[in-house]
Amino acid sequence: MKILQVIPCFSPHLLFGGSQTVVWNISKELAKRGHQVKVYSSNMINEWYSFPLPSFERVSGIEIYHFRNVSKLLSKTTRYILTPDILFNLRAEVKKLDIIHLHELRNFPQLITALYSVRAEKPFVIQAHGTLLVSSHLMLKNMYDKTLLKYLFSKAEKIIAVNEFERKQLLSYGVPSGKIAIIPNAINLDEFFNLPQKGSFRMKYGLTGSDFVILYLGRIAKDKGADILIKAISGIRNRYNNVKLVVAGPDDGFLPYVVKLVRKLNLQNITIFTGPLRGRDKLEAYVDADIYVLPSRYETFPMVVLEAYACAKPVIASRVGGVPQMVKHGTTGFLFESGNSEELGSYLAHLIENRSLIKEMGSRGREFVIKNYSIGKVVDKLEKLYFESIR
């Protein structure tokens, strides 16, 4: 098949967020299976930052096109990526394609690609990646959803939901049940079979073997809730003098507040800000952490949970969205009510005092991700969906 993946921001060298990781994983697997895969994106790493990316690159057999975002002000204020140059490529290429996969919902690259697909009578599928109920500009979102998004849903062959939680969201938007396909996100487990040697990350950041390392890894954004974790640690720090917090990830507009909160609560001596971690650096952080915490205020399908499991780490996460389907309370980790830093603190204390439980939960988490979320099994379902859409 000749497959086009369309996503507003994407670079395999600078992956930012779950949706980019998903596109990278499925594209590599599809290319490995002999399909011709192209990715259309912008020269933005995310809606905030541009980067000197080449207009074209070929990575792992995938052709990646980066179209210039013509207004940084527009993308920063409304998160809307405007890439008019994509028009010229679509005119020449869309008729040659077999299937188009649109990732995320409200942006110029997906909209214009969908319109060209309809015009050329080429099938396309849509995957929201948890963005259905999320928008920083509510009035604009409502206008878009009632007109353009409704049109896109009507013309798509299928809309992919990652779990039952997202399926219910789509139903609430009027998408017919028969048009929704549930396909979870996948993790490339090959990257997690040869993990870094234990101790590398701790040595790099001055952590000792006796330190209890709590890892937060992800975008530093308000909806991700790093501030909730910091307050939880503040509540237990006087009882445990060996606790250390690692905050790893790119700033998504919330880092200044988080840094200020750490200073206010006098946690500077036990908090390490690493910035974004990728590749082996990220794996080293997982390996040397004792537990991973996801304190989000909103989630649909957090890929970081699968990554932590693949590194045999238990996960403490807020009970939001699709997370309860991933974190098995008392088995692979613990769930707490979103925003309740005291409850989170109690689970942190429980694991600090029960080290053997950490190992047991970590092992069960790894078994869980291997059984349910390997890239091979998920792409089998995606291939089937593509072929059905083409027919």
MOQUI-V288352 format. One line per field, one symbol per residue. ss: DSSP state (a for helix, b for strand, c for the rest). A space follows every 50 residues. Layout:
ss: ???
This chain:
ss: cbbbbbcccccccccccaaaaaaaaaaaaaaacccbbbbbbbcbcccccb cccccbbbbccbbbbbbccccaaaaaaacccccccaaaaaaaaaaaccbb bbbccccaaaaaaaaaaaaacccbbbbccccccccccaaaaaaaaaaaaa aaaaaccbbbbccaaaaaaaaaccccaaabbbccccbcaaaaccccccca aaaacccccccbbbbbbccbcaaacaaaaaaaaaaaccccccbbbbbbcc bcccaaaaaaaaaacccaaabbbbbcccaaaaaaaaaaccbbbbcccccc ccaaaaaaaacccbbbbbccccaaacccbcccbbbbccccaaaaaaaaaa aaacaaaaaaaaaaaaaaaaaacbaaaaaaaaaaaaaaaac
